[in-house]
Amino acid sequence: MRPADYLRLALSGVTSNPFRSILTALGVIIGVSAVIITVSIGTGAKVQTQSQIQRLGSNLITISSGYRSLRSVITSDILPIIENINTVGEVVPQVQRQSTVVHGAEGLSTTVTGTSANYPSVRNLKLAQGSFLTDADIDKGSWNCVLGADLAEELFGDDNPLGQKVRLDRVRFTVIGVAQRQGDSGFASSDNAMYVPYTTMQRRITGSKNINTIIAQAVDASSMDLAYSQIYAMLMMATGDEDSFRISNQADMLEVASDVTDTMTLLLSGIAAVSLVVGGIGIMNIMLVSVTERTREIGIRKAIGAKEHEILSQFMLEAAALSLAGGLLGIVVGLVGSRIVSQVFSWPTAVDMKSVALGFTLSLIVGVFFGAYPAYKGAKLDPIVGLRYE
């Protein structure tokens, strides 16, 4: 028989009972679409996380106290040391604490950040109203503040917050600016935030020279590694203990975020792929039923000269046709499902064509693997038994 004859017989076997064929392929459709949707969710989350990290600023190196340090060595005294490194452009201190900001009878829990005048340029913060803190505010430890968009809206509603007073730990601050809406950074809401001079934060709120985090911006991307090494060397000279501080850069953060999302995507894809196995078992069951139903047909064909490999090829092609049809329909359902997930649940999705190719390939492998036994059983059928079958 010619290959075209094998294909024609296989397709006729599939189309002779279309409803059963659709139900058989349903497991593969669900499996392929589930793989595509889960991978698209994972890829979308990865892209969004990377975007959020990069949105915080570029070429950034973060310095903070070590986990094992008994006392904080990251203080105001460290700032001049880092500022004098030639590969470092701007340096931003961050003294943070969670506190309650009060205006009138309204009090809201927020993240208060004591920082310097160059915070907006380093952390990509833009203002909707007013202005940010100045060097004069930092030098004299003024009681001026800038509010995040959500915090300003919650405290003042439609009123203009500029020039208004808010209270933080018995200290009354004057609002001089409101930041543009930033959105969730993935770590904390940038819109529910309050910015004050770090000198005021140290003198009036925390009562110490400690700094939670120092953000150093390398002069350019090519200087990142050298700046990292120089900061590390300077801190070792200043502290004498590598466990007393921690340094990380954006590349490290992006790598960690990428590893986490990749692991979650792999886990979800593995769970989704189980349904492909279930679909393959369904194909095997239906093919076994088909072999049983066509026992007499197989016996007649073998009696008039059909070879075992011809019978094997016919049933293998039937199984492959079912799985490939399921794979193609699964791709369509997966693409549509990814869009629905994004629009209905507001989850970021990004279809990866590798997942489409993977799902389609897996559907073919599943069909061939689980169709092999029924095809082998049909090929090995004794023609005498087949002719006697009623």
Backbone hydrogen bonds, N-H to C=O, Kabsch-Sander energy under -0.5 kcal/mol:
donor,donor_aa,acceptor,acceptor_aa,energy
5,D,2,R,-0.9
6,Y,2,R,-1.7
7,L,3,P,-2.3
8,R,4,A,-2.3
9,L,5,D,-2.4
10,A,6,Y,-2.4
11,L,7,L,-2.6
12,S,8,R,-2.1
13,G,9,L,-1.8
14,V,10,A,-1.7
15,T,11,L,-2.8
16,S,12,S,-1.2
17,N,14,V,-0.7
21,S,17,N,-2.1
22,I,18,P,-2.5
23,L,19,F,-2.2
24,T,20,R,-2.3
25,A,21,S,-2.4
26,L,22,I,-0.9
27,G,23,L,-0.6
27,G,24,T,-0.6
29,I,25,A,-2.5
30,I,26,L,-2.7
31,G,27,G,-2.3
32,V,28,V,-2.9
33,S,29,I,-2.4
34,A,30,I,-2.4
35,V,31,G,-2.0
36,I,32,V,-2.3
37,I,33,S,-2.6
38,T,34,A,-2.6
39,V,35,V,-2.3
40,S,36,I,-2.2
41,I,37,I,-2.2
42,G,38,T,-2.4
43,T,39,V,-2.9
44,G,40,S,-2.4
45,A,41,I,-2.4
46,K,42,G,-2.1
47,V,43,T,-2.5
48,Q,44,G,-2.5
49,T,45,A,-2.5
50,Q,46,K,-2.4
51,S,47,V,-2.2
52,Q,48,Q,-2.5
53,I,49,T,-2.4
54,Q,50,Q,-2.4
55,R,51,S,-2.0
56,L,52,Q,-0.9
56,L,53,I,-0.8
57,G,54,Q,-1.4
61,I,216,A,-2.6
62,T,248,S,-3.5
63,I,214,I,-2.8
64,S,246,R,-2.1
65,S,212,N,-0.5
66,G,244,S,-1.4
68,R,243,D,-0.6
69,S,66,G,-0.7
73,V,244,S,-0.5
75,T,73,V,-1.2
76,S,209,K,-1.2
78,I,75,T,-1.6
79,L,75,T,-0.7
79,L,76,S,-0.5
81,I,77,D,-0.5
82,I,78,I,-1.8
83,E,79,L,-2.5
84,N,80,P,-1.3
85,I,82,I,-1.6
88,V,85,I,-1.5
89,G,217,Q,-3.5
92,V,215,I,-3.0
94,Q,213,T,-2.5
95,V,114,G,-2.6
96,Q,94,Q,-0.7
97,R,112,V,-1.7
99,S,97,R,-0.5
99,S,110,T,-2.6
101,V,99,S,-0.5
101,V,108,L,-3.0
102,V,167,R,-2.4
103,H,106,E,-3.1
106,E,103,H,-2.2
107,G,105,A,-0.5
108,L,101,V,-2.6
110,T,99,S,-3.2
111,T,192,N,-1.3
112,V,97,R,-2.7
112,V,110,T,-0.7
113,T,111,T,-0.5
113,T,194,M,-3.2
114,G,95,V,-3.3
114,G,112,V,-0.6
115,T,113,T,-0.6
115,T,196,V,-2.6
119,Y,116,S,-1.4
122,V,118,N,-1.7
123,R,119,Y,-2.8
124,N,120,P,-0.6
125,L,120,P,-1.6
126,K,124,N,-0.5
128,A,178,V,-2.8
129,Q,178,V,-2.0
131,S,176,I,-2.2
138,I,134,T,-1.7
139,D,135,D,-2.8
140,K,136,A,-2.2
141,G,137,D,-0.9
142,S,137,D,-2.1
145,C,174,T,-2.3
146,V,195,Y,-2.2
147,L,177,G,-2.2
148,G,193,A,-3.0
151,L,191,D,-1.9
152,A,148,G,-2.5
153,E,149,A,-2.0
154,E,150,D,-2.6
155,L,151,L,-2.2
156,F,152,A,-2.5
157,G,153,E,-1.9
159,D,156,F,-2.2
163,G,175,V,-3.2
164,Q,161,P,-2.3
166,V,173,F,-2.4
167,R,102,V,-3.1
168,L,171,V,-3.0
169,D,100,T,-0.5
171,V,168,L,-1.7
172,R,170,R,-0.5
173,F,166,V,-3.3
173,F,171,V,-0.6
174,T,143,W,-2.8
175,V,164,Q,-2.8
176,I,145,C,-2.8
176,I,174,T,-0.5
177,G,145,C,-0.8
178,V,129,Q,-2.1
179,A,147,L,-2.9
180,Q,126,K,-3.4
185,S,188,A,-1.5
187,F,188,A,-0.5
190,S,183,G,-1.0
190,S,188,A,-0.5
193,A,191,D,-0.9
194,M,111,T,-2.1
195,Y,146,V,-3.2
196,V,113,T,-2.3
198,Y,115,T,-2.1
201,M,197,P,-2.3
202,Q,198,Y,-2.3
203,R,199,T,-2.3
204,R,200,T,-3.0
205,I,200,T,-0.7
205,I,201,M,-1.4
206,T,201,M,-3.0
207,G,201,M,-0.5
207,G,202,Q,-1.5
211,I,74,I,-3.0
212,N,94,Q,-0.8
213,T,94,Q,-2.1
214,I,63,I,-2.8
215,I,92,V,-3.3
216,A,61,I,-3.1
216,A,214,I,-0.6
217,Q,90,E,-3.0
218,A,59,N,-2.7
218,A,216,A,-0.6
219,V,87,T,-2.3
223,S,220,D,-1.3
224,M,221,A,-1.3
227,A,223,S,-3.0
228,Y,224,M,-2.5
229,S,225,D,-2.2
230,Q,226,L,-2.6
231,I,227,A,-2.6
232,Y,228,Y,-2.2
233,A,229,S,-2.4
234,M,230,Q,-2.5
235,L,231,I,-2.5
236,M,232,Y,-2.1
237,M,233,A,-2.0
238,A,234,M,-2.1
239,T,235,L,-2.6
240,G,235,L,-0.5
240,G,236,M,-2.0
244,S,241,D,-1.4
245,F,242,E,-0.7
246,R,64,S,-3.1
248,S,62,T,-2.1
250,Q,60,L,-1.3
253,M,249,N,-2.0
254,L,250,Q,-3.1
255,E,251,A,-2.2
256,V,252,D,-2.6
257,A,253,M,-2.7
258,S,254,L,-2.5
259,D,255,E,-2.6
260,V,256,V,-2.5
261,T,257,A,-2.4
262,D,258,S,-2.5
263,T,259,D,-2.3
264,M,260,V,-2.4
265,T,261,T,-2.5
266,L,262,D,-2.5
267,L,263,T,-2.4
268,L,264,M,-2.7
269,S,265,T,-2.6
270,G,266,L,-2.3
271,I,267,L,-2.1
272,A,268,L,-2.4
273,A,269,S,-2.5
274,V,270,G,-0.8
274,V,271,I,-0.7
275,S,271,I,-0.5
275,S,272,A,-1.1
276,L,272,A,-0.5
276,L,273,A,-0.8
277,V,273,A,-1.3
278,V,274,V,-2.1
279,G,275,S,-2.3
280,G,276,L,-2.3
281,I,277,V,-2.4
282,G,278,V,-2.0
283,I,279,G,-2.0
284,M,280,G,-2.3
285,N,281,I,-2.5
286,I,282,G,-2.3
287,M,283,I,-2.5
288,L,284,M,-2.3
289,V,285,N,-2.1
290,S,286,I,-2.6
291,V,287,M,-2.6
292,T,288,L,-2.2
293,E,289,V,-2.8
294,R,290,S,-1.8
295,T,292,T,-1.3
298,I,294,R,-2.6
299,G,295,T,-2.5
300,I,296,R,-2.5
301,R,297,E,-2.4
302,K,298,I,-2.5
303,A,299,G,-2.1
304,I,300,I,-1.6
305,G,302,K,-1.2
306,A,301,R,-2.8
311,I,307,K,-1.8
312,L,308,E,-2.8
313,S,309,H,-2.3
314,Q,310,E,-2.0
315,F,311,I,-2.0
316,M,312,L,-2.4
317,L,313,S,-2.5
318,E,314,Q,-1.8
319,A,315,F,-2.2
320,A,316,M,-2.5
321,A,317,L,-2.6
322,L,318,E,-2.2
323,S,319,A,-2.3
324,L,320,A,-2.8
325,A,321,A,-2.3
326,G,322,L,-2.2
327,G,323,S,-2.5
328,L,324,L,-2.6
329,L,325,A,-2.4
330,G,326,G,-2.3
331,I,327,G,-2.0
332,V,328,L,-1.8
333,V,329,L,-2.6
334,G,330,G,-2.7
335,L,331,I,-2.5
336,V,332,V,-2.3
337,G,333,V,-3.0
338,S,334,G,-2.2
339,R,335,L,-1.5
340,I,336,V,-2.2
341,V,337,G,-2.7
342,S,338,S,-2.0
343,Q,339,R,-2.2
344,V,340,I,-3.2
345,F,341,V,-1.7
346,S,342,S,-0.5
347,W,341,V,-1.0
350,A,40,S,-1.9
353,M,351,V,-0.6
355,S,352,D,-1.1
356,V,352,D,-1.3
357,A,353,M,-2.4
358,L,354,K,-2.7
359,G,355,S,-2.8
360,F,356,V,-2.2
361,T,357,A,-2.5
362,L,358,L,-2.8
363,S,359,G,-2.0
364,L,360,F,-1.8
365,I,361,T,-2.5
366,V,362,L,-2.9
367,G,363,S,-2.2
368,V,364,L,-2.5
369,F,365,I,-2.8
370,F,366,V,-2.6
371,G,367,G,-1.5
372,A,368,V,-0.8
372,A,369,F,-0.6
373,Y,369,F,-0.5
375,A,371,G,-1.9
376,Y,372,A,-2.6
377,K,373,Y,-2.7
378,G,374,P,-2.3
379,A,375,A,-2.4
380,K,376,Y,-2.0
381,L,378,G,-1.0
386,G,382,D,-2.3
387,L,383,P,-2.4
388,R,384,I,-1.6
389,Y,385,V,-0.9
389,Y,386,G,-0.5
